[in-house]
Amino acid sequence: MTTDMPLVSVLVCIYNTEQYLADCIDSICGQTYDNLEIVLVDDGSTDRSGAIIDEYAEKDKRIKAVHQKNAGFSGCRNACMDHATGEFIAFVDSDDIIMPDFVEYMLSIQRQTGADMVISKNCFTNVNMQQVSEDHIVTWSPDKAVSEFFYPRVPLGSWNKLYRRDFLNRNGLRFVPQLTTGEGLQFITRAASLANCIGVGSRKVYRYRMNNPNSATTKADVERQGIGSLKTMDYIEHHLPVDSQIVRSAMRWHRWSCYNYCLRQIMNAEAERQYASLYRDCVRHLRADSLAVSMLDLPWKHRLIVLISSFSPRLGAQCMISKKQRLLARK
């Protein structure tokens, strides 16, 4: 039964993030909304992360400190969900922080919209710490939300969102262990496709760290990240329960961007000879679909990369690599 102060479970999957972990946990403990259950799962860390969450659990009775053998991102987040008992759940990455009113704000959107899933369209990053000038709270249909995730015009990942726990449980929504990257995209697109509606706000209440040099997405890994992104798209396409023109168009863009991402992984790893067949496959797909993709609803910067890639997929990928390097260099 819903109360004026429903219990909210804030879930954090942790693996070797001792450098950022205290800031993350402090931001959760310092919420203006007090009725929290904070589930911290140490996924077999080899640094002091496990000891840190034990120390916090001793000081705050709202914290559950859980230790397990390494199960990867999906296995760890599923463990977090298994330990959650709140009416609502929210995920926070262990190298990120949330603003003091994160939970309060997300709950306010849920109350106004009655949505199974709530998102904020924006977040703070190390390159943009300016708050939005106006907040607009609206509802999106499943098709609209899924297409926005694929483009993406909102932050990807399971974080910066709030979910009804009974909605997730009724639909058997869990992270897919065999996916090595993009597991958050698979989770949120499936959740959105099954939701009654998606409540959407504009205010920034989450700070996403883009310059963590140890993050899985910042290291070149052709198998896990490059090939993994293509496998995740295959999985999504075969399991996504919504099918409309706007979803198909957005999915076409995201698959194109996955080939671009895979090519970047090969280039960053200097593994063109080792993955010669995959390299040629990426180049072929990027060239073949560039014209059709350039006609989609893309911002001009993405459209420019597509047009560059139609002539030189390698140059298009290099432009994206350079952009990523600039972001990592900014504190």
C-alpha positions in Angstrom: 0.0 0.0 0.0 1.3 3.4 -1.0 2.0 5.8 1.8 3.0 9.5 1.9 6.6 8.4 2.6 7.2 5.2 0.6 10.4 3.3 1.1 12.9 3.9 -1.7 15.7 1.4 -2.3 18.9 3.1 -3.7 21.1 0.4 -5.2 24.8 0.7 -5.8 26.9 -2.0 -7.6 30.5 -1.6 -6.6 33.8 -2.9 -8.1 37.1 -1.3 -7.3 35.9 2.3 -7.0 37.5 3.2 -3.6 38.6 6.5 -5.0 35.0 7.7 -5.6 33.0 5.5 -3.3 32.8 7.7 -0.2 31.5 10.7 -2.2 28.9 8.4 -3.8 27.6 7.0 -0.5 27.7 10.4 1.2 25.5 11.8 -1.5 22.9 9.1 -0.9 23.0 9.3 2.9 22.5 13.1 2.6 19.3 13.0 0.7 16.5 15.4 1.8 14.2 12.3 1.6 14.9 10.1 4.6 12.9 6.9 4.1 15.7 5.1 2.3 17.1 1.6 2.1 20.6 1.8 0.7 21.9 -1.5 -0.8 25.6 -1.5 -1.4 26.9 -4.7 -3.2 30.6 -5.3 -3.4 31.1 -7.4 -6.4 34.4 -9.0 -5.4 36.5 -5.8 -5.3 40.2 -6.2 -4.8 40.7 -2.7 -3.4 39.3 -1.2 -0.2 35.7 -0.9 -1.5 34.4 -3.8 0.6 35.9 -2.3 3.8 34.5 1.1 3.0 30.9 -0.1 2.7 31.2 -2.1 5.9 32.3 1.1 7.7 29.3 3.0 6.4 26.9 0.2 7.3 28.1 0.5 10.9 27.3 4.2 11.0 23.9 4.2 9.2 21.2 1.6 9.9 19.6 2.3 6.4 22.6 0.7 4.7 22.8 -3.0 3.7 26.4 -4.0 2.9 26.5 -7.1 0.7 29.6 -9.0 -0.4 29.8 -11.5 -3.3 32.1 -13.1 -5.7 32.6 -11.1 -8.9 29.5 -11.5 -11.1 29.9 -8.6 -13.5 27.7 -5.5 -13.9 24.5 -7.5 -14.6 25.0 -10.1 -11.9 25.8 -7.3 -9.4 22.8 -5.2 -10.2 20.5 -8.2 -10.1 21.9 -9.0 -6.6 21.1 -5.4 -5.6 17.5 -5.9 -6.8 17.3 -9.2 -4.9 18.1 -7.4 -1.6 15.8 -4.4 -2.3 12.5 -4.2 -0.4 11.4 -0.6 -1.2 8.3 0.4 -3.1 10.6 2.2 -5.6 14.2 1.5 -6.6 16.9 3.7 -8.1 20.4 2.8 -9.3 23.4 4.9 -8.7 26.8 4.1 -10.3 29.5 3.9 -7.6 31.7 6.6 -9.2 28.8 9.0 -9.5 26.9 11.2 -7.0 23.3 12.3 -6.7 22.1 15.8 -5.7 20.5 16.1 -2.2 17.0 16.2 -3.7 17.4 13.4 -6.2 15.0 11.0 -4.5 12.5 13.7 -3.6 12.5 15.1 -7.1 12.1 11.7 -8.8 9.2 10.8 -6.4 7.5 14.1 -7.2 7.5 13.2 -10.9 6.1 9.8 -10.1 3.3 11.3 -8.1 2.3 13.7 -10.8 2.4 11.1 -13.6 1.6 7.8 -11.9 4.3 6.2 -14.1 5.9 2.8 -13.7 9.2 4.4 -14.7 10.6 7.9 -14.1 13.6 9.6 -15.7 15.3 12.9 -15.8 16.3 14.0 -19.3 19.4 15.7 -18.1 22.4 15.2 -15.7 25.4 17.1 -14.5 28.8 16.0 -16.0 32.4 17.1 -15.6 31.9 19.2 -18.8 28.5 20.7 -18.0 27.6 21.7 -14.4 24.9 24.2 -15.4 21.4 23.6 -14.2 18.5 23.8 -16.7 16.6 27.1 -16.7 13.1 25.6 -16.6 11.7 22.3 -15.5 9.0 20.6 -17.5 7.3 17.4 -16.3 5.6 15.3 -19.0 4.7 11.7 -19.8 6.0 9.7 -22.7 4.6 6.7 -24.3 6.7 3.5 -24.4 7.5 4.0 -28.1 8.6 7.6 -27.5 10.8 6.7 -24.5 12.5 3.7 -26.3 13.3 5.9 -29.4 14.8 8.6 -27.1 17.0 6.0 -25.5 18.2 4.6 -28.8 19.2 8.0 -30.3 20.2 8.7 -27.4 18.7 12.1 -26.5 18.6 11.2 -22.8 21.3 9.6 -20.5 21.7 5.9 -21.1 22.1 3.4 -18.4 19.8 2.3 -15.5 20.9 5.3 -13.4 19.2 8.7 -13.2 15.8 6.8 -13.1 13.2 5.6 -10.7 11.2 2.4 -11.0 8.2 0.8 -9.3 9.7 -2.4 -7.8 6.4 -4.4 -8.2 6.4 -3.3 -11.9 9.9 -4.7 -12.4 9.0 -7.9 -10.5 5.7 -8.5 -12.3 7.5 -8.4 -15.7 10.6 -10.3 -14.6 12.8 -7.4 -15.4 16.4 -8.2 -14.6 19.8 -7.5 -16.3 21.0 -10.1 -18.8 24.2 -11.7 -17.5 25.5 -12.7 -21.0 25.7 -9.1 -22.2 29.1 -7.7 -21.7 28.3 -4.1 -22.4 25.1 -2.1 -23.0 23.3 -4.1 -20.4 21.8 -0.8 -19.1 20.4 0.0 -22.5 18.8 -3.4 -22.7 17.3 -3.0 -19.3 15.8 0.5 -19.8 14.4 -0.1 -23.3 12.7 -3.2 -22.1 11.4 -1.5 -19.0 10.1 1.5 -20.9 8.4 -0.8 -23.5 6.4 -2.5 -20.8 5.6 0.5 -18.6 2.2 2.1 -18.4 3.9 5.4 -19.2 7.2 7.1 -18.5 7.3 10.2 -16.3 9.9 12.7 -17.5 11.5 15.7 -15.8 14.2 18.1 -17.0 16.1 19.1 -13.8 19.6 17.8 -13.2 19.7 15.8 -10.0 22.4 13.3 -10.9 26.1 13.8 -11.6 27.6 11.4 -14.1 31.4 11.0 -14.0 32.8 11.0 -17.6 36.5 11.2 -16.7 37.0 8.0 -14.7 40.1 6.5 -16.3 39.3 3.0 -14.8 35.7 2.9 -16.2 35.0 -0.1 -18.4 33.9 2.3 -21.2 37.2 4.2 -21.2 39.4 1.3 -21.9 39.9 -0.3 -25.4 38.4 -3.8 -25.3 37.4 -5.2 -28.7 35.8 -8.3 -27.4 33.9 -7.0 -24.4 33.0 -3.5 -25.6 33.1 -3.6 -29.4 31.8 -7.0 -30.3 29.7 -6.9 -27.1 27.8 -3.8 -28.3 26.8 -5.5 -31.5 25.7 -8.6 -29.6 23.6 -6.4 -27.3 21.9 -4.8 -30.2 21.1 -8.3 -31.6 19.6 -9.3 -28.3 17.5 -6.1 -28.0 16.2 -6.4 -31.5 15.1 -10.0 -30.9 13.5 -9.4 -27.5 12.1 -5.8 -27.6 8.2 -6.0 -27.4 7.5 -2.7 -29.1 7.7 -2.2 -32.9 6.8 1.1 -34.6 8.4 3.3 -37.2 9.9 5.7 -34.7 11.5 2.8 -32.7 12.8 1.1 -35.9 14.4 4.4 -37.1 16.0 5.0 -33.7 17.2 1.4 -33.6 18.8 1.8 -37.0 20.8 4.8 -35.8 21.9 3.0 -32.7 23.1 -0.1 -34.7 25.0 2.2 -37.0 26.6 3.9 -33.9 27.5 0.4 -32.5 29.5 -0.3 -35.7 31.2 3.1 -35.3 31.9 2.2 -31.6 33.3 -1.2 -32.5 35.6 0.3 -35.1 36.8 2.8 -32.5 37.6 -0.1 -30.1 39.7 -1.8 -32.8 41.5 1.5 -33.6 42.2 2.3 -30.0 43.5 -1.2 -29.4 45.7 -0.9 -32.5 44.2 -4.3 -33.5 43.4 -3.8 -37.1 45.3 -6.9 -38.2 44.1 -9.1 -35.3 40.5 -8.2 -36.1 40.9 -7.7 -39.9 37.6 -9.3 -40.8 35.6 -7.4 -38.2 37.3 -4.2 -39.2 36.2 -4.7 -42.8 32.7 -5.6 -41.6 32.4 -2.4 -39.6 33.7 -0.3 -42.5 31.2 -1.9 -44.9 28.2 -1.4 -42.7 29.1 2.2 -41.9 29.4 3.1 -45.5 26.4 1.1 -46.7 24.0 2.6 -44.2 25.3 6.2 -44.0 22.9 7.8 -46.5 19.8 6.3 -44.9 21.0 7.1 -41.4 21.8 10.7 -42.3 18.1 11.2 -43.1 17.1 10.3 -39.5 16.2 12.7 -36.8 19.8 13.4 -35.7 21.5 16.5 -34.2 23.8 18.2 -36.7 27.0 16.9 -35.0 25.9 13.3 -35.3 24.8 13.9 -38.9 28.2 15.4 -39.7 30.0 12.2 -38.4 27.7 10.1 -40.5 28.4 12.1 -43.6 32.2 12.0 -42.9 31.9 8.2 -42.4 30.2 7.8 -45.8 33.5 8.7 -47.3 35.9 7.5 -44.6 34.6 5.4 -41.8 38.0 5.5 -40.2 38.1 9.3 -40.2 34.5 9.4 -38.7 35.7 7.0 -35.9 38.8 9.1 -35.3 36.6 12.2 -34.8 34.7 10.4 -32.1 37.9 9.2 -30.5 39.3 12.7 -30.3 36.0 14.0 -28.8 36.3 11.3 -26.1 39.9 12.1 -25.3 38.9 15.8 -24.9 36.2 14.8 -22.4 38.5 12.6 -20.4 41.0 15.4 -20.2 38.5 17.8 -18.6 38.2 17.7 -14.8 
